[in-house]
Amino acid sequence: MTQESRVFGLWYGGSSYAMSEVKDLETWANVELAKDALVDRYGKGGFWKQEFLYMYKEPEFTFTPGVDEETEIHLYYSPINGGSDMYPDAVIKLSFTEDDEAFAYVEDV
């Protein structure tokens, strides 16, 4: 998988996130944009509407105050439709610099 390949993700964890349903599968043009979405929704989601581009429903702009340090994106390198393909290819997680600045990284599973 290259950094330029389209990726798909479901949100998990955090103060108000259980595992998303397949209908909530989001898509990004590449892994870097997915990582940016996690950082942006963590840092700005409570006061700046965030863009959601879904695979199976219309896009939306909404606030994301429930994204916290424990929130992660279950990442898929191809679209899923439920069942046995729900196990992610990787997970995007948050970490923090010594200055408490958030950044996202990919952890293979």
C-alpha positions as a printed Julia matrix, in Angstrom:
109×3 Matrix{Float64}:
   0.0     0.0    0.0
   1.42    3.37  -0.94
   0.84    6.67   0.85
  -1.11    7.82  -2.22
  -3.69    4.98  -2.14
  -7.29    5.65  -1.1
  -8.05    4.37   2.4
 -11.21    3.76   4.43
 -11.87    3.99   8.14
 -14.22    3.47  11.05
 -13.89    5.42  14.29
 -13.46    3.65  17.6
 -12.98    4.63  21.23
 -12.89    7.92  23.03
 -15.46    9.37  25.36
 -18.4     8.93  23.01
 -17.3     6.54  20.3
 -18.18    2.88  20.17
 -17.2     1.07  16.97
 -18.81    2.83  14.01
 -21.24    0.93  11.82
 -20.31   -0.03   8.25
 -22.69    2.64   6.92
 -20.38    5.18   8.63
 -17.3     4.03   6.68
 -15.3     7.13   5.78
 -12.89    7.48   2.91
  -9.77    9.6    2.41
  -7.52   10.03  -0.63
  -4.53    8.71   1.34
  -3.25    7.75   4.79
  -1.89   11.23   5.53
  -5.34   12.78   5.14
  -6.83   10.16   7.46
  -4.16   10.96  10.05
  -4.9    14.68   9.62
  -8.61   13.99  10.23
  -7.87   12.35  13.58
  -5.63   15.22  14.72
  -8.06   17.89  13.51
 -11.09   16.27  15.1
  -9.19   15.91  18.36
  -7.89   19.49  18.43
 -10.63   21.46  16.68
 -13.7    19.23  16.58
 -15.47   20.86  19.5
 -15.61   24.3   17.91
 -14.94   23.85  14.17
 -17.17   21.67  11.99
 -15.33   18.72  10.47
 -15.91   17.19   7.04
 -17.02   13.55   6.82
 -16.76   11.89   3.39
 -18.62    8.6    3.64
 -18.46    5.61   1.35
 -22.12    4.6    1.74
 -23.98    7.84   2.55
 -23.95   11.57   1.84
 -21.1    13.73   3.19
 -21.69   15.92   6.23
 -20.06   18.64   8.29
 -20.41   18.32  12.05
 -18.72   19.0   15.36
 -16.68   16.21  16.98
 -16.33   17.05  20.68
 -16.16   13.35  21.65
 -12.8    12.76  19.96
 -10.21   12.42  22.72
  -6.79   10.87  23.39
  -8.23    7.34  23.26
 -10.0     7.73  19.91
  -8.57    5.83  16.95
  -9.42    5.07  13.35
  -9.61    1.45  12.26
  -8.03    1.67   8.82
  -8.89   -0.47   5.8
  -7.01   -0.52   2.5
 -10.16   -1.51   0.59
 -13.88   -0.91   1.19
 -15.62   -3.24   3.64
 -19.26   -4.27   3.89
 -19.42   -6.03   7.25
 -18.98   -9.59   8.43
 -15.52  -11.14   8.38
 -13.84   -8.18   6.68
 -14.28   -5.93   9.75
 -10.75   -6.65  11.07
  -8.65   -3.56  10.22
  -5.45   -3.54   8.18
  -4.01   -0.92  10.53
  -5.02    1.51  13.27
  -4.38    5.26  13.38
  -3.71    6.49  16.92
  -2.84    9.77  18.6
   0.38   10.55  20.41
   1.8    13.76  21.83
   5.08   15.67  21.71
   6.8    16.94  24.86
   5.01   20.25  24.18
   1.66   18.39  24.28
   1.08   18.79  20.55
  -0.99   15.99  19.02
   0.17   13.92  16.07
  -1.17   10.73  14.51
   0.69    7.58  13.59
  -0.21    4.28  11.91
   0.15    1.03  13.77
  -0.04   -2.16  11.72
  -2.18   -4.94  13.2
